[in-house]
Amino acid sequence: MSKSFHALVLAAALLVGGPLVASLHAQESGRTYPRQLEITFEWLYSCPSTGKACSFNCRGSGASNVTKLAIRLGTIPLGDNEKTFGIFYEFSSKEIPTGNGFNLTTGISTLSCQVQGMNLDYSGPTETRTGSLPEAK
């Protein structure tokens, strides 16, 4: 195979793997999202029935029996000068004490989440940037 093909594969791996490595490093330091994430808005949810009938789905990823959920919208650097939008979420459920994930867009796809059966406890600018899930109210 040509050198340009290998360079293209390496560039794609760095583009995809770079944020993942940052995410793994963030988890090791106690944060659930990369340090470079600039959060502009968040939604904090709790389940009124201790997880029964509460669930969420963010573009194909999600969980059921959820007790707490935080969804954060922000931007993260991608390359030297560009920023991309993303949704970063963290949750607790009866089966999973701590879970998290993210969806990124380059501007040509949609970011969306569906939340079922949960109370919206807060929505607005970020109150804290500690990365920890807020206590359910």
C-alpha positions as a Markdown table, in Angstrom:
| # | Residue | x | y | z |
|---|---|---|---|---|
| 1 | Met | 0.0 | 0.0 | 0.0 |
| 2 | Ser | 1.1 | 3.6 | -0.6 |
| 3 | Lys | 2.7 | 5.9 | 2.0 |
| 4 | Ser | -0.2 | 8.4 | 1.5 |
| 5 | Phe | -2.7 | 5.7 | 2.4 |
| 6 | His | -0.8 | 4.9 | 5.6 |
| 7 | Ala | -0.6 | 8.6 | 6.4 |
| 8 | Leu | -4.3 | 8.9 | 5.9 |
| 9 | Val | -5.0 | 6.0 | 8.2 |
| 10 | Leu | -2.7 | 7.4 | 10.8 |
| 11 | Ala | -4.3 | 10.8 | 10.6 |
| 12 | Ala | -7.8 | 9.2 | 11.0 |
| 13 | Ala | -6.6 | 7.2 | 14.0 |
| 14 | Leu | -5.3 | 10.3 | 15.6 |
| 15 | Leu | -8.4 | 12.3 | 14.9 |
| 16 | Val | -10.6 | 9.6 | 16.4 |
| 17 | Gly | -8.3 | 8.3 | 19.0 |
| 18 | Gly | -7.0 | 11.6 | 20.3 |
| 19 | Pro | -10.3 | 12.6 | 22.0 |
| 20 | Leu | -10.7 | 9.0 | 23.3 |
| 21 | Val | -7.3 | 9.1 | 24.9 |
| 22 | Ala | -8.2 | 12.5 | 26.5 |
| 23 | Ser | -11.4 | 11.0 | 27.7 |
| 24 | Leu | -9.6 | 8.0 | 29.2 |
| 25 | His | -7.1 | 10.4 | 30.9 |
| 26 | Ala | -10.0 | 12.4 | 32.2 |
| 27 | Gln | -11.6 | 9.3 | 33.8 |
| 28 | Glu | -8.3 | 8.4 | 35.5 |
| 29 | Ser | -8.1 | 11.9 | 37.1 |
| 30 | Gly | -11.7 | 11.6 | 38.5 |
| 31 | Arg | -13.3 | 13.7 | 35.8 |
| 32 | Thr | -15.8 | 12.2 | 33.4 |
| 33 | Tyr | -15.1 | 14.5 | 30.5 |
| 34 | Pro | -12.0 | 15.9 | 28.9 |
| 35 | Arg | -10.3 | 18.9 | 30.5 |
| 36 | Gln | -10.5 | 20.8 | 27.2 |
| 37 | Leu | -14.3 | 20.7 | 27.1 |
| 38 | Glu | -15.9 | 24.1 | 27.4 |
| 39 | Ile | -19.3 | 23.5 | 28.8 |
| 40 | Thr | -22.0 | 26.1 | 27.9 |
| 41 | Phe | -25.2 | 24.5 | 29.0 |
| 42 | Glu | -26.3 | 21.5 | 31.1 |
| 43 | Trp | -29.4 | 19.5 | 32.1 |
| 44 | Leu | -29.6 | 17.7 | 35.4 |
| 45 | Tyr | -32.2 | 15.0 | 35.9 |
| 46 | Ser | -33.3 | 12.7 | 38.7 |
| 47 | Cys | -35.8 | 9.8 | 38.7 |
| 48 | Pro | -38.7 | 10.2 | 41.1 |
| 49 | Ser | -39.2 | 6.4 | 41.3 |
| 50 | Thr | -35.6 | 5.3 | 42.2 |
| 51 | Gly | -34.9 | 4.2 | 38.6 |
| 52 | Lys | -38.1 | 2.5 | 37.7 |
| 53 | Ala | -39.4 | 3.6 | 34.3 |
| 54 | Cys | -36.6 | 6.2 | 33.9 |
| 55 | Ser | -34.3 | 6.0 | 30.9 |
| 56 | Phe | -32.4 | 8.1 | 28.3 |
| 57 | Asn | -31.0 | 7.7 | 24.8 |
| 58 | Cys | -28.4 | 10.0 | 23.2 |
| 59 | Arg | -28.2 | 9.0 | 19.5 |
| 60 | Gly | -28.1 | 5.2 | 20.0 |
| 61 | Ser | -26.4 | 5.1 | 23.5 |
| 62 | Gly | -28.2 | 5.2 | 26.7 |
| 63 | Ala | -29.5 | 3.3 | 29.7 |
| 64 | Ser | -32.6 | 2.2 | 31.5 |
| 65 | Asn | -33.4 | 2.1 | 35.2 |
| 66 | Val | -31.6 | 5.4 | 35.5 |
| 67 | Thr | -31.5 | 7.2 | 38.9 |
| 68 | Lys | -29.5 | 10.3 | 38.0 |
| 69 | Leu | -28.4 | 11.9 | 34.7 |
| 70 | Ala | -26.3 | 14.9 | 33.7 |
| 71 | Ile | -26.1 | 16.1 | 30.1 |
| 72 | Arg | -23.6 | 18.8 | 29.2 |
| 73 | Leu | -23.4 | 20.6 | 25.9 |
| 74 | Gly | -20.1 | 22.2 | 25.0 |
| 75 | Thr | -17.2 | 22.5 | 22.5 |
| 76 | Ile | -13.9 | 20.7 | 22.4 |
| 77 | Pro | -10.8 | 21.5 | 20.3 |
| 78 | Leu | -10.4 | 19.4 | 17.2 |
| 79 | Gly | -7.2 | 20.0 | 15.4 |
| 80 | Asp | -5.2 | 23.3 | 15.7 |
| 81 | Asn | -7.9 | 25.9 | 15.1 |
| 82 | Glu | -11.3 | 24.1 | 15.0 |
| 83 | Lys | -13.7 | 23.3 | 17.8 |
| 84 | Thr | -16.5 | 20.8 | 17.5 |
| 85 | Phe | -19.8 | 20.6 | 19.5 |
| 86 | Gly | -20.5 | 17.7 | 21.7 |
| 87 | Ile | -22.9 | 16.3 | 24.2 |
| 88 | Phe | -21.2 | 14.6 | 27.2 |
| 89 | Tyr | -23.4 | 12.6 | 29.6 |
| 90 | Glu | -23.0 | 10.8 | 32.9 |
| 91 | Phe | -25.5 | 8.7 | 34.7 |
| 92 | Ser | -26.2 | 6.3 | 37.5 |
| 93 | Ser | -28.6 | 3.4 | 37.3 |
| 94 | Lys | -29.6 | 0.4 | 39.4 |
| 95 | Glu | -27.2 | -1.8 | 37.4 |
| 96 | Ile | -24.4 | 0.7 | 36.6 |
| 97 | Pro | -23.2 | 2.9 | 39.5 |
| 98 | Thr | -21.2 | 5.3 | 37.2 |
| 99 | Gly | -21.6 | 5.4 | 33.4 |
| 100 | Asn | -20.7 | 8.1 | 30.9 |
| 101 | Gly | -20.4 | 8.8 | 27.2 |
| 102 | Phe | -20.4 | 11.4 | 24.5 |
| 103 | Asn | -21.5 | 12.4 | 21.0 |
| 104 | Leu | -19.6 | 14.8 | 18.8 |
| 105 | Thr | -20.6 | 16.6 | 15.6 |
| 106 | Thr | -18.6 | 18.4 | 13.0 |
| 107 | Gly | -21.7 | 20.5 | 12.1 |
| 108 | Ile | -23.2 | 18.2 | 9.6 |
| 109 | Ser | -25.0 | 15.9 | 12.1 |
| 110 | Thr | -27.5 | 16.4 | 14.9 |
| 111 | Leu | -26.9 | 16.1 | 18.6 |
| 112 | Ser | -29.9 | 14.9 | 20.5 |
| 113 | Cys | -31.0 | 13.0 | 23.6 |
| 114 | Gln | -34.4 | 11.6 | 24.7 |
| 115 | Val | -35.1 | 11.4 | 28.4 |
| 116 | Gln | -38.1 | 9.4 | 29.7 |
| 117 | Gly | -39.8 | 9.5 | 33.1 |
| 118 | Met | -37.2 | 11.7 | 34.8 |
| 119 | Asn | -37.6 | 15.1 | 36.6 |
| 120 | Leu | -35.6 | 18.0 | 35.2 |
| 121 | Asp | -34.0 | 19.4 | 38.3 |
| 122 | Tyr | -31.9 | 22.1 | 36.5 |
| 123 | Ser | -31.2 | 23.4 | 33.0 |
| 124 | Gly | -29.0 | 26.3 | 32.2 |
| 125 | Pro | -25.4 | 27.5 | 32.4 |
| 126 | Thr | -23.1 | 25.1 | 34.2 |
| 127 | Glu | -23.2 | 25.5 | 38.0 |
| 128 | Thr | -20.0 | 23.5 | 38.6 |
| 129 | Arg | -17.2 | 22.0 | 36.5 |
| 130 | Thr | -16.1 | 19.2 | 38.9 |
| 131 | Gly | -17.3 | 16.4 | 36.6 |
| 132 | Ser | -19.2 | 14.7 | 39.4 |
| 133 | Leu | -22.8 | 13.8 | 39.1 |
| 134 | Pro | -25.1 | 16.0 | 41.2 |
| 135 | Glu | -27.0 | 14.5 | 44.1 |
| 136 | Ala | -30.6 | 13.6 | 43.1 |
| 137 | Lys | -33.2 | 15.9 | 44.6 |
